[in-house]
Amino acid sequence: MGGLAYIVGAAVLIWLLDSVATANFLTEREKIVALGRVRDNQTGTRNKQLKRYQVIEALTDPKTWLLLLLTAPELLRSAIERWSGYGKASA
């Protein structure tokens, strides 16, 4: 199953487009329409700067903390198993 994840990840990196403007399967008219939709949604096409208000919003968002509460116990469990050798089979 892990190998499949690597294959899918590589495929996404190769074929998933990072911008509407670089979509070679769209005509110029379709690119203009798609960019207009992005503009109307106010989501932007590219933003590589981290803004202070975005960090504050993420830290005060309940969904962020819920995700942390759901994933942290599993992360801790697997770390403890790995460090203690609990999950290893004995010979």
LINHU-V259797 format. One line per field, one symbol per residue. ss: DSSP state (a for helix, b for strand, c for the rest). phi: phi as a letter, one per 20 degrees, with the letter a starting at -180 (. if undefined). A space follows every 10 residues. Layout:
BEGIN
ss = ???
phi = ???
END
This chain:
BEGIN
ss = caaaaaaaaa aaaaacccca aacccccaaa aaaaaaaaaa accccccccc caaaaaaaaa caaaaaaaaa aaaaaaaaaa aaaacccccc c
phi = .fffffffff ffffdfeebf feffeeffff ffffffffff flemdbbdde dgfffffffe efffffffff efgfffgfff fffemfefee e
END
